Amino acid sequence: MTTKEHGKQDRVLDFGGFPGRWEITKSTKETDGKFLEMRFEIETVPEDGPFVHTHPNAEESYEVLSGVLEVYMDGEWREVSEGEKHTVPPGTPHTFKNKTPVELINVHKPALEHEAFFRRFHRLVTERGVTLPPGRVSDIVLIAMLTTEHEEDVYAVSPPHWVFKILAGLGRVLGYHLPD
């Protein structure tokens, strides 16, 4: 494998099924921490999407390249279609889903530790077998542990963050460990 191919492979976070294939197009390092940009290719997001969460210190934006992304914000679902953009201000509870394949550019600004969070999340799925949506108690506990370790980047709203804190504590007592 050439250095260029290895560098490209290092940028791809392929989850297999959900949540699809993500490619880091502008890393935290490349932007001096100003933002993290990733290209998502997602077949479908099950049910009501990932847990409702905020990014306390960063805005998140979606630019849909193809398909339709549904974004939950301010108590309602909004469709973001091909060619449209949607921005979620810092501290705003949100999630997303899609019923058909969607490709989009996702940006977290500033980058903070979002890249480390996503890389660790990818390792939980690909190396530890965590399923999405979580199918086992261990999956839920590991996701709670990761989220609470990155609460400056991702903060749970529903279920509440305090539930994630309790589950993370339980995980530590049971000897669960997260990937670096």
C-alpha positions in Angstrom: 0.0 0.0 0.0 1.4 3.4 -0.9 1.6 6.3 1.6 -1.1 8.1 -0.4 -3.4 5.0 -0.2 -2.7 4.6 3.5 -3.4 8.3 4.1 -6.7 7.9 2.2 -7.6 4.8 4.1 -6.9 6.5 7.4 -9.5 9.1 6.5 -12.3 6.6 5.8 -14.5 5.4 8.6 -16.5 2.7 7.1 -19.1 1.3 9.5 -20.4 -1.4 7.1 -24.2 -0.9 7.6 -25.5 2.0 9.7 -24.1 4.6 10.0 -22.6 4.0 6.6 -19.3 5.4 5.2 -17.7 8.6 6.5 -14.7 10.2 5.0 -12.7 12.9 6.7 -12.3 15.5 4.0 -10.7 18.2 6.1 -9.2 17.0 9.4 -8.9 18.9 12.6 -5.1 19.1 12.0 -5.5 20.5 8.4 -7.8 23.3 9.6 -5.8 24.1 12.8 -8.8 23.1 14.8 -11.2 25.6 13.1 -13.5 22.9 11.9 -13.8 19.2 11.0 -15.4 18.3 7.6 -16.6 14.8 6.7 -18.5 13.4 3.8 -21.2 10.9 4.9 -22.8 8.3 2.7 -25.7 6.8 4.6 -28.1 4.2 3.3 -30.8 4.7 5.9 -30.8 5.7 9.6 -33.1 3.4 11.7 -36.1 4.7 13.5 -35.7 8.2 14.9 -31.9 8.5 14.4 -29.1 8.7 16.9 -30.0 9.8 20.5 -31.0 13.5 20.7 -27.9 15.4 21.6 -26.2 18.8 21.6 -22.7 20.0 20.7 -22.3 22.4 23.6 -19.4 24.3 22.1 -19.7 23.9 18.3 -22.2 24.4 15.5 -22.9 21.5 13.2 -24.0 21.9 9.6 -25.2 19.6 6.9 -25.0 20.2 3.2 -27.0 17.5 1.3 -25.3 16.4 -1.9 -27.9 13.8 -2.9 -31.1 12.4 -1.3 -33.0 13.9 1.7 -31.8 14.2 5.2 -34.4 14.8 8.0 -33.1 16.9 10.9 -34.8 17.1 14.2 -34.4 20.5 15.9 -36.6 22.8 17.9 -39.1 20.0 18.5 -39.8 19.3 14.8 -38.4 17.3 11.9 -37.3 19.3 8.8 -36.3 17.9 5.4 -33.0 19.0 3.9 -32.9 18.2 0.3 -30.2 17.9 -2.4 -28.4 21.3 -2.7 -29.7 22.6 0.6 -27.8 23.4 3.8 -28.9 23.3 7.4 -27.0 24.6 10.5 -27.5 23.6 14.1 -26.3 26.3 16.5 -24.2 25.3 19.5 -26.1 23.8 22.4 -29.2 23.1 20.3 -30.8 19.6 20.8 -30.9 17.7 17.5 -30.7 14.4 15.7 -31.1 13.2 12.1 -32.5 10.3 10.0 -33.1 9.4 6.4 -35.4 6.9 4.7 -33.5 6.7 1.5 -29.8 6.9 0.7 -28.2 10.3 1.4 -24.8 11.8 0.8 -23.8 14.9 2.7 -21.0 17.1 3.9 -21.1 17.4 7.7 -19.1 20.1 9.5 -18.4 20.7 13.2 -17.1 24.2 13.9 -14.8 24.5 15.8 -13.4 21.0 15.5 -12.6 20.6 19.3 -12.2 16.8 19.8 -15.0 15.7 17.4 -12.5 13.8 15.2 -11.2 11.8 18.1 -14.8 11.0 19.2 -15.7 9.8 15.7 -12.6 7.7 15.3 -13.2 6.1 18.7 -16.9 5.5 17.9 -15.8 3.8 14.6 -13.4 1.5 16.6 -16.2 0.6 19.0 -18.3 -0.6 16.0 -15.6 -2.2 13.9 -13.3 -3.6 16.5 -15.6 -4.2 19.5 -18.8 -5.2 17.6 -21.0 -2.5 19.1 -24.2 -2.6 17.1 -26.3 0.4 16.0 -28.9 0.9 17.1 -27.4 -0.6 20.3 -28.6 -4.2 20.6 -27.0 -5.2 23.9 -26.5 -3.7 27.3 -22.8 -3.6 26.7 -23.3 -1.6 23.5 -25.4 1.0 25.4 -22.8 1.2 28.2 -19.8 1.6 25.8 -21.6 4.4 23.9 -22.5 6.1 27.2 -18.8 5.9 28.3 -17.6 7.4 25.0 -20.2 10.2 25.1 -19.4 11.2 28.7 -15.7 11.2 28.0 -16.4 13.6 25.1 -19.2 15.7 26.8 -17.6 19.0 25.6 -18.2 17.7 22.1 -21.4 15.6 22.4 -23.9 16.0 25.3 -26.9 13.6 25.6 -30.4 15.1 25.8 -32.7 12.1 25.3 -32.0 9.9 27.2 -30.7 12.5 29.6 -26.9 13.0 30.1 -27.2 11.9 33.8 -28.4 8.5 32.6 -25.2 8.3 30.4 -23.1 9.2 33.4 -24.6 6.4 35.5 -24.1 3.9 32.7 -20.5 5.1 32.2 -19.9 4.6 35.9 -21.4 1.1 35.7 -19.1 0.3 32.7 -16.0 1.3 34.6 -17.1 -0.8 37.6 -17.6 -3.8 35.3 -14.2 -3.3 33.8 -15.2 -2.0 30.3 -12.6 0.0 28.4 -12.8 2.3 25.5 -10.4 2.3 22.5 -7.8 5.1 22.5 
